[in-house]
Amino acid sequence: MQVGDLVRVTRASIGIPKDSLALVEAKIRENRDFAGVQPYEIWQVYLLQAGRQRRYLGRDLEVISESR
């Protein structure tokens, strides 16, 4: 996943239904080097239907269309 990708939110949250479409705006944080902690990425996305920004874990996003 990278900035500019079109993604689908695979997890419902307050005010945001499952399968909402969004554009990836930025990678906020990545954790890959700590022993005993499962790796994760936090992405800032712009939700197309809601018209606002939100942060999600990478595991809660599915890439629909990749930017080049």
Residue pairs with C-beta under 8 A, 6 or more apart in sequence:
1 7
1 24
1 41
1 43
1 58
1 61
1 63
2 24
2 27
2 66
2 67
3 24
3 25
3 26
3 27
3 67
4 23
4 24
4 67
5 23
5 24
5 63
5 64
5 65
5 66
5 67
6 21
6 22
6 23
6 63
6 64
6 65
7 21
7 22
7 23
7 24
7 45
7 61
7 62
7 63
7 64
8 19
8 20
8 21
8 22
8 61
8 62
8 64
9 16
9 18
9 19
9 20
9 21
9 22
9 45
9 47
9 56
9 60
9 61
10 18
10 19
10 60
10 61
10 62
11 18
11 56
11 60
12 18
13 54
15 50
16 47
16 50
16 54
20 47
20 48
20 49
20 50
21 47
21 48
21 49
21 64
22 45
22 46
22 47
22 48
22 54
22 61
23 45
23 46
23 48
24 43
24 44
24 45
24 61
25 43
25 44
25 45
25 46
25 53
26 43
26 44
27 41
27 42
27 43
27 44
28 42
28 43
28 44
28 55
29 41
29 42
30 39
30 40
30 41
30 42
31 37
31 39
31 40
31 41
32 39
40 57
40 58
40 59
41 57
41 58
42 55
42 56
42 57
42 58
43 55
43 56
43 57
43 58
43 61
44 53
44 54
44 55
45 53
45 54
45 55
45 56
45 61
46 52
46 53
47 53
47 54
